[in-house]
Amino acid sequence: MKLTEKILLPVLLASGFIIAVPASAKQVKLEVAMAEPLILAEKKNTTFIKVGLTGFDFTKNGTDRAPVNVAIVLDKSGSMDGDKIIKAREAAKMAIRRLNENDIVSVVLYDSTVRVIVPATKVSDKDAICAQIDRIAANGSTSLFAGVSKGAAEIRKFINKERVNRVLLLSDGQANIGPKSPGALGELGGALIKEGISVSTIGLGSGYNEDLMFKLADRSDGNHAFAENGLDLVRIFDAEFGEILSVVAQEVLVKIKCDKGVRPVRVIGRDAEISGSNTTVLLNQLYSGQEKYIILEVEIPAGHAKTTRKIANVELSYANMTTNTTDVLASTVAVRFTNVENEIAENTNKDVMANCMLQVGTMENNRALALRDAGKIEEARKVLLDNGIRLQAAGHRWGSKDLSLYGAQNKSDAGQLDKKNWLLNRKKMRDTQYKNLKQRGY
């Protein structure tokens, strides 16, 4: 069925804000809010806009979910021998059992070479597919780039905008054959997302390159997860397929047009295109019941007390995976100027501010990681400790348990920078950074 366009008309509320009236019950929820709805008059201000997108719920039995087209790409190099390959087989078979006859699956193995053991096919004989998986044995080197490329080739056989097209990559080692840098894998991810293919990456153990796996997932808007050992694989595969099977929207495009004189400064934690007063962000997918958000920092020129100013118009378009339509929603956001400083704090949106602080704190955590990589251990430690203090203070101020917990984690990270603990802790830090920046569901 070809996607058709359905435009929703905006309605002005008494509050002065605009929302879109949905044409059906199954619509993504668009919420646009200022971190500080009231700002100080007679001076230039910098604050944040949050664009929140929440996927609608499926029916209880999930019969209205979109069919999937997934390639499971498994590392079977020699380092995967033993419990790792056993748990990888178990996790892959569990994932197969969750699919139905409307779904497409392929299974690709890579070591020194790449081999397709299950070509892209409808999941009509799960036992036969699982039998192929049971025969996987570990040996050889790690041709990671070629493995992902072959998985994408299998996806292309049945690629369709009405399917969820995803490569799921598992690796426990360094890419040592073919392209092997984070930049090269990031470019591959960036190319695949243009085709509508996302890549989720799972790094197993302490031997893989987390920057490479992070970048591949990030550029393709997939997920990234760290499995400390083989026992984590079933849980992570289960969570990943839970998301794959709950996609409600694809080709999610957010356009933020700032009002004349308002300057977009940066989008925190996500790739974005800023051109003049316009900011564009592309998300590959939204999941049922999950919120993903965009934080845009803006600079607002001075205004007079007791006046209201529009800050931005926001337009959201996406492919609705249950109605096979392209839906368009619109909203706008404004601020009011005041001379009373106490009013600003009293009217601050606590939830939005907590989201903003989490993103800023995550970027600081990443800065500390870069300092540690450069051998500046004490500087990294100070950044983490200061970040922890700020996050915990913000958590108390804005009533956010997540901020307080992340603050405590930053303080703990500060004590894990020595050579003995760094290899493992670095992977944990990257995993949490990805979860925060992408609002990953697991």
N, C-alpha and C positions, 0 to 999 in steps of 0.2 A: 504494500500500500504506500503510495507516495505521500510524503509529508505535505500538509497544506497549512496555510497561515491563518491564525486566528488572533485578531488584534482586540485587546481589551481596553475599554474606555476608562480614563481616570475620573474619579469622583472627588470633589472638594469636600472635606470634612469641616465641622465647625471649628476645629483646632487650627485650621489653615493648612493642614497637610493634605496631600493627595494620595489616594490609594487606587489600585486597579480593581474593578469588579470582575470576579472570575466568571467565565461562561459555563463552567462546570465545577463540580465539587473537587475534582482532582486537579489541583493547581499547586505549583510551587508557591510558597509563602515568601513574599518580598517585604522586608522591613528595613527602612532607612532611618538612621538616627544620628544625632550629634552627640559626641561625648559631653559637650558643654552647650546645652540649648540657650543658656544665658552667658554672655561674654561682656568684658569690661568695655565701657564706652570710651570714646575719644582717644583710642590707641589701636595700633595694629595688633591682631591676635593670631596665634597659631593653635589649631586644635584638630580634632579628628572626626571624620565621617565613618560610620560603620554601615556597610551594605550587607545585610544578613539574608541568606537564602536557605530555606528549610524545605526538604523534600516531603511530599505528601505521603500518607500511609497507604499501603496496599490493603486489599481485602484480607481477612484473617488467614485464609488458606493460600494466599499469594498467587492465585491463578491468573491474575492480571499482570504478572511481571513480564518484562521483556525477555525474549530468548537470548542466549549468550553464545558467543563464538570465542572460545578460550583455548590458548595454546599453553600447555604445561611444559616448561623447559627446565630439565633437571641436570645438574652437574653430577657426572658419574666418574669424575677423575679419581685417582688413587687415594687422595686424602679423604674421600667420602666412604671408604671401606668401613665395615663394622656396623656399629649402632646407627651411624648417620644415614647410610643408605637404606637400612631397614626401616627407620622412622620416616624417611622420605617416601619410600614405597607405600607405607601405611597411610601417610597424609594424602598422597595423590589418589589412592583408592577411595579414601573417605570422600574426597572432593568429587570424584566420578559418581559416587552413589547419590550425591545431592542433585545431579543434573537429570533432565528428562529428555524424552525423544525429540523435543523441539529444539534442543540445544546442539551445538557443534563443539567437538573437542578434538584436539590433537595432542600428541605427546612426543616431545623432542628430547633426545639425549645428546650431551656433548662432553667430550674429554679432549683428546688430541684432534679428533674429528667430530663431525656432527652426523647424527643418524635419526631419522623419523621412524619411530616404532609404531605409532598410531597416526596415519595420515588424517587430515581433517575429515571428520565424519559425524553423522548424527548419532546421538547416544542411544542407540536402539538395543545394543548388546553389551551391557555393562560388564558382564562376566568375562567376555572376550577381551575387553579393554584392560580390565584388572589383571587378567592372566598375562598380558604383555608386560604390564608394570612389574609383576612378580618376578620376571626374568631378568630385571636390571641388576647388573653387577658393576662394581667400581674398579676402574683402572685408567691410566693415562694422565695427560696434562689438562689444561683448562683453556678451551677455545670459546671464551664467553661471548664475544662479539658475534661470532658466527652462529652460536646457539640462539641468541636473540633474533638475529636476522632470519634464520630458518623458521623460528616460531612465527615471526611476522609473515613470512611467505605462506605458511599454512593458514594463517588468519585470512589472508587476501583471497584465498580460494572461495570463501563464503562471506566476504566482508559486505556489510549491509548497514545502513544507518538505523535500521529498526532492530538491530542486534547490539549487544554490548560486546565490543571487540577488545579483548584483553590478553596480553602475554603475561604469564606468571613465571618469573625466573627465580630459581634457587641456586645459590653457589656458596661453597665454603672456602674458596681459595682465590688467589690472585689470578687475574687474566694474564696468561703468559704466552698465548699464541694469538697473533693478529692484533688489531687495535686494542690498546690496554689502558689508555689514559682516561680520567674522568671527563675531559673535554671531548674526546672522540665518542664515548658512550653517551654523553649529553647531546651531542649533535645527532646521534642515532635516535634518541628519544624525541628530540625536537622534530625530526623528520617524520617519525611515526605518528605523532599526535596530529599532524596535518592530514594524515590519512584516516583519522578517527580511531587509531590504535593506541591504547595506553599500556604501559609496562609497570607491573608491580614487582618489586625485588625483595627477596628474603636472603639475608646474609646469615650464614650458620657458623657458629664458633668464632674464634679470635683471628683466623687467618685470612679473611677476605678483605677486600678494599672497600671500606664503607663510603669513601668519597665517590668512587666510581658508581656504586649501587645507588647512592643518594641522588647523584646527578642524573642517572638514567631514569629513575622514577620521577624525579622532580620535573624534568623537561617534558615528560610525556603525561604528566598529571596522574600518575599511578600512585600506589602506596609503597612505602619502604618499611621493613620491619627487621629487627635483630633477634635471631634465635640463639640463645646462649649455648644450647645443646639440642640434641635430637629430640628430646622430650617436648620441646617447645613447638615442634613443627606441626603436629596435628592441630594444636590450638590456633596457630597462626593461619594455616591453610583453611581451617573452619571459619575463622573470622574474615579472611579475604574472600572466600566464596560466599559468605553471608552478604558481603557488600556487592560483589558481582551480581548476585541474584536479587538485589534490591535497588538497582538503578532505576530511577524514575524520570531522569532528565539527562540529555546529552547536548553537546554543542552549546553550552551555557555561556552566553555573551553578556557582559555587563558594561554599559557605557555610562560614564559619569561626566556630565557637562557642567562645569562650574559657571556660576553667574559672572557677568562682566566685573572685572576687578578682583575676583577671588582667584587665587593662584594654587593649583594643585602642586604639592611639594614632592611627595613620594607615596608609593604603596608599600606598606610594611609586610615583608615576608612572602610576597607573591610577585611573579613576573607580570609586568604591566607596561603598556605603551602610553606615555604622556606626551601629548602634542598640543601646545598652547593651553587652552582651557579644558581640553578633552582628555579623559583617561579611559582606557579600554583594557578590560581583563577578560581572558578566556579561561573557563574551567571546562574540563572534559565532561565530568559527570556529577550528578547529585544523587544521594541515596535516600531511600524511604526513611522519614523521621529524623534525619540528620541535618544539622545546620552547618553550613560553610559560610565564611564571611570574608569580606574585604575591608581592610582598614586604609583609608586615604587621609593623609595629613594635608591640611589646607591652610593657607595664609589668607586672613580676612582683613581688608582695610578698615580703618577707623570708622565708627558710626556714632550717631548721637543717641543719648540715653532715651529709653522708652520707645525706640523705633525698632522695627523688625526688618530683617534683610533675608531674602532668599539666597541660599548658598549654592545649591546645585539641583539639577534635574537628573534622575537616574532612570535608565531604561534597561530592562532585562528581557532577553529573548532566549528561548531554549526549545529543543525538540522534546515534546512530551511523549514518553515511551509507552504510555498506556492508551492514549487517544490518537497517536500518530499525527499530531498537529504540531506546528510551530507556534508557540504561545508568546505573546508580548505583554509585559507588565510595565507600568510606569509609576514613578513616585517623585516627590520633591522634598527638600529639607530646608529649614530656615533657622536663623538664630535671632535672639532679641538682645539689644544692648541695655546695659544697666550701669549705674554709678555705684551701686551697693555691692561691695565685694562679697559679703556674706551670702547674698542671694545666689552668686555663682556656684559656690560650694554646695549650697542647699539644693540646687536644681541640677547638679551634675548627674548624668545617667550612670549609675554605679556599674551596671552590667557592661555597658559599652566601654567605660573606662578600664574595667578589669580586663576585657579583651585586648584593649590597646596596650596595657602594661605587660600582658603576657607576651605579646608579639615583640615589644621593645626589649623585654628581658631575655627573650630567646635569641635575639640578635646579639645581645651582650654576651650571652653564653657562647655563641659562635665566635665572637671576637676573642674571648679567652682561649678557646680551642686553637685559634690561629696563632696566638701568642705562644702557647705551649709548643706547637709545632715548630715555631721559630727558636725554641730553646729558652724563651724568656719565662721561666717557670714562676718566679716570684711576681712578675707583672700579671701573669695569668691568674695566679692565686688571688691577688688583690682585686682584680676585675670580678672574679667569681664571688668573693666574700662581699664586696660592695653591692653586687647585683642581688645577692641573697638577702642582704639587709633591706634594700629598696623594695624587692618583691614582697617580703614578709610585711613590711610597713604598709605597702599598697593593699595587700590582702586584708589586713586589719581595717584599713580605711574604707575599702570598697566592699567589704564583706565577702571576699572570695577565698574559699578554701583552696582552690586550684593555685592561686597566686602564692599563698602561704606555703603550700607543699613544694612548689617549684623553687621558692626561695630557700627552703631547707635543703632541697636537692643541690642547688648551686653551692651552698656552704659545704655539703658533703663532697661535691666534685672538687672543691678547692683542696681537699685532703687526699685526693687520689691522682695527683699529678706526677708522682715519682715513676721511674722507669718500670718498676715491678707491676704497678697497677694500670699504667697508662693505656696499653694496647686494648684491654677489655673496656676500661672506662670510657675511652674515646668513642667506641662503638655505641655504648649506652647513651652518651651525650648526643651523638648524631641522631640516634633513633628518637630521642625525646624532642630534639629540635624539629625533626620532620613532622612528628605528631602535632606539635604546637603550631608550626607554620601552616600546615595543610589541614588542620583540624581533622586529623585522621581518626577513624572510628575505633582503632584497636592499637 
